[in-house]
Amino acid sequence: MKYRRFGRTNWQVSEIGYGMWGMAGWTESDDAQSAKSLDLAVENGVNFFDTAWGYGEGHSEELLGQLVKRHPNQKIYTASKIPPKNFQWPAKPEYSFDNSYPTSHVVEYTEKTLKNLNLEQIDLMQFHTWDDGWSDREEWQRAIEDLKASGKISAIGISVNRWEPTNGIKALKTGLIDAVQVIYNIFDQAPEDELFPLCEQMDIATIARVPFDEGTLTGNISKDSKWPEGDWRGTYFVPENLISSVEHADKLRPLIPENMTMAEMALRFIIMNKNVGTIIPGMRKEKNVLANTATSDGQGLNENLYNTLKSHRWDRVPTSWSQ
């Protein structure tokens, strides 16, 4: 496993982190399987784990807290997210700040997260949604300063909306944000335009989420794919999205090198960008942990292949189903 400096925090975090959404709230989640996968990730060098209260109403946070207790001699960086007060994802311009992140709510859910983790401090707390119309509000700025001063959080971050990588630029320019989490993959390359250069300039850490485009970049989703009732993917992969996503992924198949999977190629593409601090794929199964962590070997991709993949950029705009 290779490690990278995580912005101004100076943490050395694993190139491959761990996204814990699949640990709770999805169909097929299983705590015993999750614990095995999490332990295996630590054994293979992963030291950054990203969760949220919204993942199973704190259940995923509890699993992370248990992981930390099982590995007392290894530094595990804990990251979670405060849900918006209105519990609406993603943020929209019409959602008021007072209905999203008033101070009392920020403090309440930080304390809930710490209780779930069974820790006195979390390394990185993030706003789970964001709209730059809130950036000038002093309430959230004072709240995070107070939480840092009290020792409850070490760093603060924001998670920006799907396909809106610039809807957070204003917040970053306040100088108060230590990390930003954004969708970045072979298709979603827009963060390279403005977000990554600003983060490099201001020494803000970046977290690349959704590296597999919710599954299409694993090569395992087809136009006939279906999900159980209640599974989030069933509402995201509506026919309009499913068909188009699969068609874009199919165009990548001839480019996959021998002895490499599409998923490996997708991760290596992101690793090639040195502006990325860590990548957080979901890894519910042990075989996926082994496959994903193996990509952090310093090899990256052939330069010609990398440049070809750059041409597969797919700029999209938020819709009712993009969530």
Sequence and secondary structure as in RCSB ss.txt:
>XXXX:A:sequence
MKYRRFGRTNWQVSEIGYGMWGMAGWTESDDAQSAKSLDLAVENGVNFFDTAWGYGEGHSEELLGQLVKRHPNQK
IYTASKIPPKNFQWPAKPEYSFDNSYPTSHVVEYTEKTLKNLNLEQIDLMQFHTWDDGWSDREEWQRAIEDLKAS
GKISAIGISVNRWEPTNGIKALKTGLIDAVQVIYNIFDQAPEDELFPLCEQMDIATIARVPFDEGTLTGNISKDS
KWPEGDWRGTYFVPENLISSVEHADKLRPLIPENMTMAEMALRFIIMNKNVGTIIPGMRKEKNVLANTATSDGQG
LNENLYNTLKSHRWDRVPTSWSQ
>XXXX:A:secstr
  EEE GGG  EEESB EE GGGSSSTT  HHHHHHHHHHHHHTT  EEE  TTTTTTHHHHHHHHHHHH TTS 
 EEEEEE  TT  SS  TTS STTT  HHHHHHHHHHHHHHHT S EEEEEESS  GGGTT HHHHHHHHHHHHT
TSEEEEEEE  TT TTTTHHHHTTT   EEEEE SSS  GGGTTHHHHHHHHT EEEEE TTGGGGGGT   TT 
   TT HHHHHS HHHHHHHHHHHHTTGGG  TT  HHHHHHHHHHT TT  EE  B  SHHHHHHHHTT SS  
  HHHHHHHHTT       TTT 
